[in-house]
Amino acid sequence: MRIEKKVWPQYFQKIIDGDKKYELRLADWKCEEGDILILSEWNPETKELTGRILEKEVSYILKTKDLSFWSEEDVKKYGYQIISFK
């Protein structure tokens, strides 16, 4: 499956540089090993895509509900997923 997601510029650049090889996302969507993430750089200040895009293959997924980045209601409903890249 090909899945499109937005990434803020500071994280997008870390992925390009090879320093960031994972994504932490609310697990409110289905993702499996072998899927392709199409990552589009998103500027939260202008609320626009920058035009830069990366494609990364999902190599591993860890789901957990023990973190506190999102609302308790969303975490209870979806949990988390941490996605590593190849």
Backbone as JSON Lines, residues from 0, in Angstrom:
{"i":0,"aa":"M","n":[0.84,-1.17,0.0],"ca":[0.0,0.0,0.0],"c":[0.89,1.25,0.0]}
{"i":1,"aa":"R","n":[0.44,2.3,-0.64],"ca":[1.14,3.59,-0.64],"c":[0.33,4.55,0.24]}
{"i":2,"aa":"I","n":[1.0,5.14,1.23],"ca":[0.33,5.97,2.22],"c":[0.97,7.35,2.22]}
{"i":3,"aa":"E","n":[0.16,8.39,2.05],"ca":[0.67,9.76,2.03],"c":[0.53,10.4,3.41]}
{"i":4,"aa":"K","n":[1.62,11.02,3.88],"ca":[1.62,11.71,5.17],"c":[2.44,12.99,5.05]}
{"i":5,"aa":"K","n":[2.08,13.98,5.85],"ca":[2.8,15.26,5.9],"c":[3.85,15.2,7.0]}
{"i":6,"aa":"V","n":[4.97,15.9,6.77],"ca":[6.06,15.98,7.76],"c":[6.54,17.42,7.84]}
{"i":7,"aa":"W","n":[6.71,17.92,9.07],"ca":[7.21,19.28,9.26],"c":[8.65,19.4,8.77]}
{"i":8,"aa":"P","n":[9.06,20.58,8.3],"ca":[10.38,20.77,7.68],"c":[11.57,20.28,8.5]}
{"i":9,"aa":"Q","n":[11.6,20.56,9.81],"ca":[12.77,20.15,10.6],"c":[12.91,18.63,10.66]}
{"i":10,"aa":"Y","n":[11.81,17.91,10.64],"ca":[11.87,16.45,10.65],"c":[12.12,15.9,9.25]}
{"i":11,"aa":"F","n":[11.54,16.54,8.25],"ca":[11.74,16.14,6.86],"c":[13.23,16.18,6.51]}
{"i":12,"aa":"Q","n":[13.91,17.26,6.89],"ca":[15.34,17.4,6.59],"c":[16.16,16.33,7.31]}
{"i":13,"aa":"K","n":[15.79,15.99,8.54],"ca":[16.49,14.93,9.28],"c":[16.36,13.59,8.56]}
{"i":14,"aa":"I","n":[15.2,13.35,7.96],"ca":[15.01,12.11,7.19],"c":[15.9,12.14,5.96]}
{"i":15,"aa":"I","n":[15.93,13.27,5.25],"ca":[16.8,13.39,4.07],"c":[18.26,13.15,4.44]}
{"i":16,"aa":"D","n":[18.7,13.74,5.56],"ca":[20.09,13.63,6.0],"c":[20.44,12.24,6.51]}
{"i":17,"aa":"G","n":[19.44,11.38,6.7],"ca":[19.68,10.03,7.2],"c":[19.75,9.94,8.71]}
{"i":18,"aa":"D","n":[19.48,11.05,9.4],"ca":[19.55,11.05,10.86],"c":[18.27,10.5,11.5]}
{"i":19,"aa":"K","n":[17.14,10.62,10.83],"ca":[15.85,10.17,11.37],"c":[15.33,9.05,10.48]}
{"i":20,"aa":"K","n":[15.21,7.86,11.06],"ca":[14.8,6.69,10.29],"c":[13.53,6.07,10.84]}
{"i":21,"aa":"Y","n":[12.71,6.89,11.47],"ca":[11.46,6.41,12.05],"c":[10.43,7.54,12.04]}
{"i":22,"aa":"E","n":[9.19,7.19,12.27],"ca":[8.11,8.16,12.44],"c":[7.28,7.72,13.63]}
{"i":23,"aa":"L","n":[6.92,8.65,14.48],"ca":[5.97,8.4,15.56],"c":[4.66,9.04,15.16]}
{"i":24,"aa":"R","n":[3.63,8.23,15.04],"ca":[2.33,8.71,14.58],"c":[1.22,8.13,15.42]}
{"i":25,"aa":"L","n":[0.14,8.86,15.54],"ca":[-1.06,8.32,16.13],"c":[-1.51,7.15,15.25]}
{"i":26,"aa":"A","n":[-1.83,6.04,15.86],"ca":[-2.17,4.82,15.1],"c":[-3.64,4.83,14.66]}
{"i":27,"aa":"D","n":[-4.07,5.92,14.05],"ca":[-5.46,6.03,13.6],"c":[-5.6,5.67,12.12]}
{"i":28,"aa":"W","n":[-4.59,5.0,11.58],"ca":[-4.61,4.55,10.19],"c":[-3.8,3.26,10.11]}
{"i":29,"aa":"K","n":[-4.1,2.44,9.13],"ca":[-3.45,1.13,9.0],"c":[-2.14,1.27,8.24]}
{"i":30,"aa":"C","n":[-1.11,0.63,8.78],"ca":[0.21,0.64,8.17],"c":[0.84,-0.73,8.42]}
{"i":31,"aa":"E","n":[1.45,-1.31,7.39],"ca":[2.06,-2.63,7.53],"c":[3.46,-2.62,6.94]}
{"i":32,"aa":"E","n":[4.29,-3.55,7.41],"ca":[5.64,-3.69,6.85],"c":[5.53,-3.91,5.34]}
{"i":33,"aa":"G","n":[6.4,-3.24,4.6],"ca":[6.38,-3.32,3.14],"c":[5.6,-2.19,2.48]}
{"i":34,"aa":"D","n":[4.75,-1.51,3.24],"ca":[4.03,-0.35,2.7],"c":[5.03,0.76,2.35]}
{"i":35,"aa":"I","n":[4.64,1.64,1.47],"ca":[5.46,2.79,1.1],"c":[4.83,4.05,1.68]}
{"i":36,"aa":"L","n":[5.63,4.77,2.49],"ca":[5.18,6.06,2.99],"c":[5.63,7.13,2.01]}
{"i":37,"aa":"I","n":[4.7,7.92,1.54],"ca":[5.01,9.07,0.69],"c":[4.96,10.27,1.62]}
{"i":38,"aa":"L","n":[6.12,10.79,1.96],"ca":[6.24,11.87,2.94],"c":[6.38,13.2,2.22]}
{"i":39,"aa":"S","n":[5.43,14.08,2.46],"ca":[5.43,15.41,1.85],"c":[5.78,16.43,2.92]}
{"i":40,"aa":"E","n":[6.73,17.3,2.6],"ca":[7.11,18.34,3.55],"c":[5.98,19.35,3.67]}
{"i":41,"aa":"W","n":[5.57,19.65,4.92],"ca":[4.45,20.53,5.22],"c":[4.95,21.66,6.11]}
{"i":42,"aa":"N","n":[4.7,22.88,5.69],"ca":[5.08,24.03,6.5],"c":[3.89,24.41,7.38]}
{"i":43,"aa":"P","n":[3.99,24.2,8.71],"ca":[2.85,24.5,9.58],"c":[2.56,25.99,9.71]}
{"i":44,"aa":"E","n":[3.53,26.84,9.41],"ca":[3.31,28.29,9.48],"c":[2.46,28.8,8.32]}
{"i":45,"aa":"T","n":[2.8,28.33,7.1],"ca":[2.04,28.75,5.92],"c":[0.86,27.83,5.63]}
{"i":46,"aa":"K","n":[0.86,26.67,6.3],"ca":[-0.17,25.65,6.08],"c":[-0.2,25.19,4.62]}
{"i":47,"aa":"E","n":[1.01,25.04,4.05],"ca":[1.13,24.61,2.65],"c":[2.23,23.56,2.52]}
{"i":48,"aa":"L","n":[2.08,22.72,1.51],"ca":[3.14,21.77,1.16],"c":[4.26,22.54,0.48]}
{"i":49,"aa":"T","n":[5.51,22.13,0.71],"ca":[6.65,22.82,0.1],"c":[6.98,22.29,-1.29]}
{"i":50,"aa":"G","n":[6.49,21.1,-1.61],"ca":[6.81,20.48,-2.9],"c":[7.86,19.38,-2.78]}
{"i":51,"aa":"R","n":[8.54,19.31,-1.63],"ca":[9.53,18.24,-1.45],"c":[8.83,16.98,-0.97]}
{"i":52,"aa":"I","n":[9.18,15.85,-1.6],"ca":[8.54,14.56,-1.31],"c":[9.6,13.48,-1.21]}
{"i":53,"aa":"L","n":[9.41,12.58,-0.26],"ca":[10.26,11.39,-0.12],"c":[9.38,10.15,-0.11]}
{"i":54,"aa":"E","n":[9.93,9.05,-0.56],"ca":[9.24,7.76,-0.44],"c":[10.12,6.86,0.41]}
{"i":55,"aa":"K","n":[9.52,6.23,1.43],"ca":[10.24,5.34,2.33],"c":[9.45,4.06,2.51]}
{"i":56,"aa":"E","n":[10.14,2.92,2.48],"ca":[9.49,1.64,2.72],"c":[9.42,1.37,4.21]}
{"i":57,"aa":"V","n":[8.26,0.95,4.69],"ca":[8.09,0.61,6.1],"c":[8.75,-0.74,6.35]}
{"i":58,"aa":"S","n":[9.71,-0.77,7.29],"ca":[10.42,-2.01,7.58],"c":[10.04,-2.61,8.93]}
{"i":59,"aa":"Y","n":[9.47,-1.8,9.84],"ca":[9.11,-2.3,11.16],"c":[8.09,-1.36,11.78]}
{"i":60,"aa":"I","n":[7.15,-1.9,12.54],"ca":[6.15,-1.1,13.23],"c":[6.05,-1.59,14.67]}
{"i":61,"aa":"L","n":[6.12,-0.66,15.61],"ca":[5.91,-0.95,17.02],"c":[4.72,-0.12,17.47]}
{"i":62,"aa":"K","n":[3.7,-0.77,17.97],"ca":[2.53,-0.04,18.46],"c":[2.5,-0.1,19.98]}
{"i":63,"aa":"T","n":[2.17,1.02,20.6],"ca":[2.1,1.1,22.06],"c":[1.09,2.15,22.48]}
{"i":64,"aa":"K","n":[0.66,2.09,23.72],"ca":[-0.27,3.08,24.26],"c":[0.3,3.75,25.5]}
{"i":65,"aa":"D","n":[1.61,3.67,25.72],"ca":[2.23,4.16,26.96],"c":[2.86,5.54,26.86]}
{"i":66,"aa":"L","n":[2.56,6.33,25.86],"ca":[3.14,7.66,25.7],"c":[2.04,8.71,25.83]}
{"i":67,"aa":"S","n":[2.42,10.02,25.96],"ca":[1.39,11.04,26.2],"c":[1.49,12.26,25.28]}
{"i":68,"aa":"F","n":[1.62,12.06,23.99],"ca":[1.68,13.17,23.04],"c":[0.3,13.63,22.59]}
{"i":69,"aa":"W","n":[-0.65,12.72,22.52],"ca":[-1.99,13.04,22.03],"c":[-2.99,12.92,23.16]}
{"i":70,"aa":"S","n":[-4.21,13.29,22.9],"ca":[-5.24,13.23,23.94],"c":[-5.43,11.79,24.41]}
{"i":71,"aa":"E","n":[-5.81,11.66,25.68],"ca":[-6.03,10.33,26.25],"c":[-7.12,9.58,25.48]}
{"i":72,"aa":"E","n":[-8.13,10.31,25.04],"ca":[-9.21,9.69,24.27],"c":[-8.7,9.09,22.96]}
{"i":73,"aa":"D","n":[-7.88,9.84,22.22],"ca":[-7.33,9.32,20.96],"c":[-6.38,8.15,21.21]}
{"i":74,"aa":"V","n":[-5.57,8.24,22.24],"ca":[-4.63,7.15,22.55],"c":[-5.4,5.89,22.9]}
{"i":75,"aa":"K","n":[-6.45,6.03,23.7],"ca":[-7.25,4.85,24.06],"c":[-7.93,4.26,22.84]}
{"i":76,"aa":"K","n":[-8.33,5.12,21.92],"ca":[-9.02,4.65,20.71],"c":[-8.07,4.01,19.71]}
{"i":77,"aa":"Y","n":[-6.88,4.65,19.48],"ca":[-5.99,4.22,18.4],"c":[-4.66,3.64,18.85]}
{"i":78,"aa":"G","n":[-4.13,4.09,19.98],"ca":[-2.76,3.71,20.35],"c":[-1.77,4.49,19.51]}
{"i":79,"aa":"Y","n":[-0.52,4.07,19.52],"ca":[0.55,4.72,18.77],"c":[1.16,3.76,17.77]}
{"i":80,"aa":"Q","n":[1.88,4.29,16.81],"ca":[2.74,3.47,15.99],"c":[4.04,4.21,15.74]}
{"i":81,"aa":"I","n":[5.14,3.48,15.89],"ca":[6.47,4.0,15.6],"c":[6.92,3.26,14.35]}
{"i":82,"aa":"I","n":[7.28,4.0,13.33],"ca":[7.58,3.42,12.03],"c":[9.06,3.65,11.73]}
{"i":83,"aa":"S","n":[9.79,2.56,11.44],"ca":[11.18,2.72,11.05],"c":[11.3,2.58,9.53]}
{"i":84,"aa":"F","n":[12.32,3.22,8.98],"ca":[12.49,3.26,7.52],"c":[13.68,2.42,7.08]}
{"i":85,"aa":"K","n":[13.65,1.98,5.83],"ca":[14.81,1.37,5.17],"c":[15.46,2.42,4.33]}
